[in-house]
């Protein structure tokens, strides 16, 4: 479960490296790391390349705040202001970025996992 939070500055929360990928960091801003129900910021440093296509068993909504990402599998670039809504099982990535990128993500379990209705 996510905790109740009124407006606050999320910069008080640390950036932590994601899965040992050089140049990829997350800042959990609500919920718990490892839970499908959390919100985070994801930072790709310039030159970051992620190693694989991902799928997961939860919903993920992503808004690109700054910079751009190139999906290597699709050979398509996505830029600041763009939004994605990914249902469980949707493949995405791997990614690279020349200029760097910061996203805001909301992740949550759907009704198929017994949550919601």
C-alpha positions, 0 to 999 in steps of 0.5 A: 500500500502507498502511504498518505502524502500531502504535497512535499518535495520528492528530492528528499528521497534518494536516487538508487541504481536500478538492477545494476544498469550503469546510468539508470536510477529510480527515486521511489516517491510513494509505495515500496520498492519491489511492490507492483504498487508504487510511484517513482521517477526514473532517470536515464543518464546521457548514454544509458543503454538498458540491456533487455526487453521487459514485461511485467505483471502489473500496469505501468503509466509513464510520462516523459518529463525531460529528454528522450528515449529510443526504444531499440526494439521498435527503433522509435524515439519518444520525447518529453511530454509523451505518455504511455499506458502499459497493461500487464504483459506488454513488451517495452524496451530495451532503451537508449538515450543520448541526451538523458531522460527523466520519467514519472511512473505509476505502477499498480496491480490490476483486477486480475491480481485481485486488486480493484474490481 
